[in-house]
Amino acid sequence: MRASRLTAVLVHGLEGSSDSRYMRGIAARAWTMGMNVVRMNMRNCGGSDALTPTLYHSGLSADVGAVVEYFARKFNLERVALVGYSMGGNLVLKLAGEWGCRHPLVAVATVCPAIDLAAGADALHEPANRIYEIHFLRGLMRRFRRKAELFPARYQVAGIGPVRSIREFDDKIVAPHCGFRDADDYYYRAASARVIDRIAIPTLVLCAQDDPFIRLFPETRARLLANSHITFVETRHGGHCAFLSRDAGDEIHWAEAAVVRYLQAVSSEASPTQTAGD
């Protein structure tokens, strides 16, 4: 029974974890609808700093793929869907583009995915968004100092100098420690925007026009709209991963309900025999 049910692998956003409120909310909803649910922690998140000497970043789509493959082997899963929020949305879209049609992946759904990383990083530094940037920077620097305590031979806080923006953090810390030339090289190579035209399974991209810091380049928007496998939904309101409905009760979390309804609809159309040979 477990093997034949749709399995939703959920991936959180920047400085979130498997225990973030939105992760628990959509997990409960998917579980109630009869899905298997895996709430994934990106490396270092959710109290896992000591498990690996490496840092996490927006390009580690292979980590998501490893989670899918592990649970698919362990439980003989026939159908897996990926759900990603913000940074996690970039990761699952990037994996979908890299994998194309690969069993057992049958669907993807994202909420406010950070598809164009450079645009998002620069938007965070705008005066109106500095409160968000400061929040993220405090968490990231606290995590980096923790990594330096755990792995002093690999990381040194001294000498980095002031880090006043996400772009500076990516340029001074992510790039040199994760194999990128600089922040621009990281943003280019890690962005799902490069591979969204190769996505070949049903995919939902849910965005809001009033999202304060998720921005799409015109060419990226055009590629999203040109891919017939992608359902691109852009609402007037929703902010960043909020999408609160006027409906009372559990339905107030509109994005969670929309994602689960989408996965139910598209996954029912994909049988194991249809995907196994792809």
C-alpha positions as CSV (number, residue, x, y, z in Angstrom):
1,M,0.0,0.0,0.0
2,R,2.8,2.4,0.9
3,A,4.6,1.8,-2.3
4,S,1.6,2.6,-4.5
5,R,0.7,5.9,-2.8
6,L,2.0,9.2,-4.0
7,T,5.0,10.2,-1.8
8,A,5.5,14.0,-1.4
9,V,9.1,15.1,-0.6
10,L,9.0,18.5,1.0
11,V,11.9,20.9,0.8
12,H,12.0,24.1,3.0
13,G,13.4,27.5,2.2
14,L,16.5,29.5,3.3
15,E,17.2,29.1,7.0
16,G,14.1,26.9,7.5
17,S,13.9,23.3,8.4
18,S,11.6,20.3,8.3
19,D,9.9,21.7,11.4
20,S,9.0,25.0,9.8
21,R,5.3,25.9,10.2
22,Y,4.6,25.7,6.4
23,M,6.4,22.4,6.2
24,R,4.3,20.9,9.0
25,G,1.1,22.5,7.6
26,I,1.4,21.0,4.1
27,A,2.7,17.7,5.5
28,A,-0.4,17.3,7.6
29,R,-2.7,18.2,4.6
30,A,-0.9,15.8,2.3
31,W,-1.0,13.0,4.9
32,T,-4.7,13.6,5.4
33,M,-5.2,13.1,1.7
34,G,-3.5,9.7,1.8
35,M,0.0,10.6,0.6
36,N,3.3,9.4,2.1
37,V,5.2,12.4,3.3
38,V,9.0,13.1,3.7
39,R,10.0,16.4,5.3
40,M,13.6,16.9,4.2
41,N,16.2,19.0,6.0
42,M,18.8,20.6,3.8
43,R,22.3,19.8,5.1
44,N,23.1,21.8,8.3
45,C,19.5,22.7,8.8
46,G,17.2,21.3,11.6
47,G,20.1,20.9,14.0
48,S,22.2,18.8,11.6
49,D,25.3,21.1,11.5
50,A,27.6,18.4,13.0
51,L,26.7,15.7,10.4
52,T,28.7,17.2,7.5
53,P,31.6,19.6,7.2
54,T,30.0,21.2,4.1
55,L,27.7,24.1,3.8
56,Y,24.3,24.1,2.2
57,H,23.4,26.3,-0.7
58,S,20.9,26.8,-3.5
59,G,22.6,24.5,-6.0
60,L,22.5,21.2,-4.1
61,S,19.7,19.6,-6.1
62,A,21.6,16.3,-5.9
63,D,20.8,16.2,-2.2
64,V,17.1,16.2,-3.0
65,G,17.7,13.5,-5.7
66,A,19.6,11.4,-3.1
67,V,16.6,11.6,-0.7
68,V,14.2,10.5,-3.5
69,E,16.4,7.6,-4.5
70,Y,17.0,6.5,-0.9
71,F,13.3,6.3,-0.1
72,A,12.3,4.9,-3.5
73,R,14.7,2.0,-3.0
74,K,13.8,1.4,0.7
75,F,10.0,1.3,0.1
76,N,9.8,0.5,-3.7
77,L,8.0,3.8,-4.2
78,E,6.1,4.0,-7.5
79,R,5.3,7.7,-7.6
80,V,7.2,10.6,-6.0
81,A,6.3,14.3,-6.1
82,L,8.6,17.2,-5.0
83,V,7.3,20.3,-3.2
84,G,9.6,23.2,-2.6
85,Y,9.3,26.6,-0.9
86,S,11.4,29.6,-1.9
87,M,15.1,28.3,-2.0
88,G,13.7,24.8,-1.8
89,G,11.6,25.6,-4.9
90,N,14.7,26.4,-6.8
91,L,16.2,23.1,-5.7
92,V,13.3,20.9,-6.8
93,L,12.9,22.8,-10.1
94,K,16.6,22.4,-10.8
95,L,16.4,18.6,-10.1
96,A,13.4,18.3,-12.3
97,G,15.2,20.0,-15.1
98,E,18.3,17.8,-14.6
99,W,16.3,14.6,-14.3
100,G,13.7,15.1,-17.1
101,C,11.5,12.0,-17.0
102,R,13.0,9.7,-14.4
103,H,11.1,7.1,-12.4
104,P,9.6,7.5,-9.9
105,L,9.4,11.3,-10.2
106,V,5.9,12.2,-11.5
107,A,5.2,15.8,-10.4
108,V,6.7,19.0,-8.9
109,A,5.0,21.9,-7.1
110,T,6.7,25.1,-5.9
111,V,5.6,28.1,-3.8
112,C,7.5,31.3,-4.5
113,P,10.6,29.6,-5.9
114,A,13.8,31.5,-6.1
115,I,14.4,30.7,-9.7
116,D,16.6,33.7,-10.6
117,L,19.1,33.8,-7.7
118,A,20.9,36.9,-8.6
119,A,17.7,38.9,-9.0
120,G,16.4,37.7,-5.6
121,A,19.7,38.5,-3.8
122,D,19.8,42.0,-5.2
123,A,16.1,42.5,-4.3
124,L,16.8,41.6,-0.7
125,H,19.3,44.5,-0.5
126,E,16.7,47.1,-1.5
127,P,15.8,49.4,1.3
128,A,12.3,48.1,1.6
129,N,13.5,44.6,2.0
130,R,16.4,45.1,4.4
131,I,14.5,43.8,7.3
132,Y,14.3,40.4,5.5
133,E,17.9,40.5,4.5
134,I,19.1,41.3,8.0
135,H,17.0,38.4,9.4
136,F,18.5,35.9,6.9
137,L,22.1,37.3,7.4
138,R,21.9,36.9,11.2
139,G,20.9,33.3,10.8
140,L,23.4,32.5,8.1
141,M,26.3,34.1,10.0
142,R,25.3,32.4,13.2
143,R,25.3,29.1,11.3
144,F,28.7,29.8,9.8
145,R,30.2,30.6,13.2
146,R,28.8,27.3,14.4
147,K,30.4,25.5,11.5
148,A,33.7,27.2,12.3
149,E,33.5,25.9,15.9
150,L,32.7,22.4,14.7
151,F,35.3,22.3,11.8
152,P,38.0,24.9,12.7
153,A,40.4,23.4,10.2
154,R,38.0,24.1,7.4
155,Y,36.4,27.4,8.3
156,Q,37.8,30.6,9.9
157,V,35.6,33.6,10.8
158,A,38.6,35.9,11.3
159,G,39.6,37.8,8.1
160,I,36.2,37.6,6.4
161,G,35.4,41.2,7.3
162,P,31.9,42.8,7.4
163,V,29.1,41.0,5.6
164,R,26.3,43.4,4.9
165,S,24.3,41.7,2.3
166,I,23.3,38.3,1.0
167,R,25.4,38.9,-2.1
168,E,28.4,39.6,0.2
169,F,27.8,36.4,2.1
170,D,27.6,34.4,-1.1
171,D,30.7,36.1,-2.4
172,K,32.8,35.8,0.7
173,I,31.6,32.5,2.2
174,V,29.5,30.4,-0.2
175,A,31.5,30.8,-3.3
176,P,35.0,30.0,-1.9
177,H,33.8,27.1,0.2
178,C,31.5,25.5,-2.3
179,G,33.5,25.5,-5.5
180,F,32.3,28.7,-7.2
181,R,34.4,31.5,-8.6
182,D,32.3,34.3,-7.0
183,A,28.7,35.1,-6.2
184,D,27.8,35.7,-9.9
185,D,29.2,32.3,-10.8
186,Y,27.2,30.7,-8.0
187,Y,24.0,32.5,-8.9
188,Y,24.3,31.4,-12.6
189,R,25.3,27.7,-11.9
190,A,22.9,27.1,-9.1
191,A,19.8,28.8,-10.6
192,S,17.0,26.5,-11.8
193,A,16.4,29.2,-14.5
194,R,19.1,27.5,-16.6
195,V,17.2,24.1,-16.8
196,I,13.5,24.9,-16.6
197,D,13.0,24.4,-20.3
198,R,14.1,20.8,-19.7
199,I,11.4,20.0,-17.2
200,A,9.3,17.2,-18.6
201,I,6.8,16.3,-15.9
202,P,3.7,18.2,-14.6
203,T,5.0,21.2,-12.6
204,L,3.3,23.9,-10.7
205,V,5.0,27.3,-10.2
206,L,3.0,29.5,-7.8
207,C,4.2,33.1,-7.4
208,A,2.8,36.4,-6.2
209,Q,3.1,39.8,-7.9
210,D,3.6,41.4,-4.4
211,D,6.4,39.0,-3.3
212,P,8.9,41.4,-1.9
213,F,12.1,39.7,-3.1
214,I,11.4,36.9,-5.5
215,R,12.0,38.4,-9.0
216,L,12.0,36.8,-12.4
217,F,14.0,38.0,-15.4
218,P,11.9,38.5,-18.5
219,E,13.7,35.6,-20.3
220,T,13.0,33.3,-17.4
221,R,9.3,34.2,-17.4
222,A,9.2,33.5,-21.1
223,R,10.8,30.0,-20.6
224,L,8.3,29.2,-17.9
225,L,5.4,30.1,-20.1
226,A,6.9,28.3,-23.1
227,N,7.2,24.9,-21.3
228,S,3.9,23.0,-21.7
229,H,4.7,20.9,-18.7
230,I,4.7,23.9,-16.4
231,T,1.6,25.5,-14.9
232,F,2.6,29.0,-14.0
233,V,0.3,30.8,-11.6
234,E,0.9,34.3,-10.6
235,T,-1.5,35.9,-8.2
236,R,-1.9,39.6,-7.4
237,H,-1.4,39.1,-3.7
238,G,0.3,36.4,-1.6
239,G,3.6,38.0,-0.5
240,H,6.4,35.5,0.1
241,C,4.9,32.1,0.7
242,A,1.9,33.5,2.5
243,F,-1.2,33.3,0.2
244,L,-3.8,33.6,2.9
245,S,-7.3,33.1,1.8
246,R,-10.5,34.8,3.0
247,D,-11.9,31.4,3.8
248,A,-12.2,30.5,7.4
249,G,-10.6,27.5,9.1
250,D,-8.0,25.3,7.5
251,E,-8.7,26.7,4.0
252,I,-7.1,30.0,5.0
253,H,-3.7,28.5,3.9
254,W,-4.6,28.7,0.2
255,A,-1.2,27.7,-1.2
256,E,-1.0,24.5,0.8
257,A,-4.5,23.5,-0.4
258,A,-3.6,24.5,-4.0
259,V,-0.4,22.4,-4.0
260,V,-2.1,19.3,-2.6
261,R,-5.0,19.6,-5.1
262,Y,-2.5,19.9,-8.0
263,L,-0.5,16.9,-6.9
264,Q,-3.6,14.8,-6.5
265,A,-4.8,15.8,-10.0
266,V,-1.7,15.3,-11.9
267,S,-0.3,12.2,-10.1
268,S,-3.5,10.3,-10.7
269,E,-2.8,10.6,-14.4
270,A,0.7,9.0,-14.1
271,S,0.7,5.3,-13.5
272,P,3.9,3.3,-12.6
273,T,3.9,1.7,-16.1
274,Q,3.8,5.1,-17.8
275,T,6.8,6.4,-15.9
276,A,9.0,3.4,-15.3
277,G,10.3,3.2,-18.8
278,D,11.1,6.9,-19.2
